[in-house]
Amino acid sequence: MQQINYIKHLNGVFLQFSKDSRLNPTHISLYVALFQLWNNFHFPEEFYVNREEVMSFSKIGSKTTYHRCIKELSHWKYLLYIPSHNPYRGSRIKMHKFGTSTGQAMYQYHTNIGTSSGQALVSINKHKETIKNNINFNKLDKPKNKNEVIDFFKKENWPILEAKKFYNHYQSIGWKIGGKTKIVDWHATAHNWMIKAEEIKKISQADSRETKKEHSQNQDNLKTTKNKNYNEPL
C-alpha cells in the first residue's frame, strides 16, 4: 500500500487535463472511474479491473470506445494499462502519480472557529474508513445469499441452475475477479457471466452442427448398393 494525497493528486491530474487538447469527456470520465476504483482498493501499486464494471461506472456504452480511450490514456502516460486475454481475470492497471504523497488529504472550508488558515486536515485513514462505509452501504460487493442471486437471475429471465452456478463459483473464490480483485458490483459481474454463457452456448451449438454435418457426409460416402454385381471389374 502507498500513501496518496488524493486532493493534490486530483488537482494535479485535472490541471494536466486542462492543458491536454487530445482528451475528450470520455477520457476524463474513464479516468475518474479508474481513480475511484484505485481509491476503493486503498491505492495499491497495481490493481485489477473488470471491463463491464468500469464501463458502468464511467457511463461508456461501447466496448470499442472503452478500449480506445483506456489505451490512449496509457499511451499518454496517465496510467499503465496491461490487458488480460483471460475472460476470468481482469486487466491490470497502474495509476501514475500526480501531486505529492504526504499521507494527508486537505479540504478547503470557511469557519470562524479554530485556525485562520482555511484548511482542515483529514487523515488518510479517516478517508479509508469513509470509503469502507460507502461500500458497505451499497452492499453490491457480494449478494446476501444464494436466494438473492436466484431472484436476480429470474428477473433477467435466466434459469435457476445458471444462478446457482454463478453463486457457487464466486462463493468458492471469495467474490473476487480472477480470485484476486474484489468485486465492486456483483450485478455487473452477473451480467458479464450471462454474456459469456451465451457466447459459450453459441460456440457449442456451432460445434454440434459441424459434427452432425461431418457425420452425415461420412455416412453418404459409405453408402453401397445391395444389388451390386461382383462380376463387374472394380
Secondary structure, 3 states (H helix, E strand, C coil): CCCCCHHHHHHHHHHHHHHCCCCCHHHHHHHHHHHHHHHHCCCCCCEEECHHHHHHHHCCCCHHHHHHHHHHHHHCCCEEEECCCCCCCCEEEEECCCCCCCCEEEEECCCCCCCCCCEEEEEHHHHHHHHHHHHHHHCCCCCCCHHHHHHHHHHCCCCHHHHHHHHHHHHHCCCEECCCEECCCHHHHHHHHHHHHHHHHHHHHHHHHHHHHHHHHHHHHHCCCCCCCCCCCC
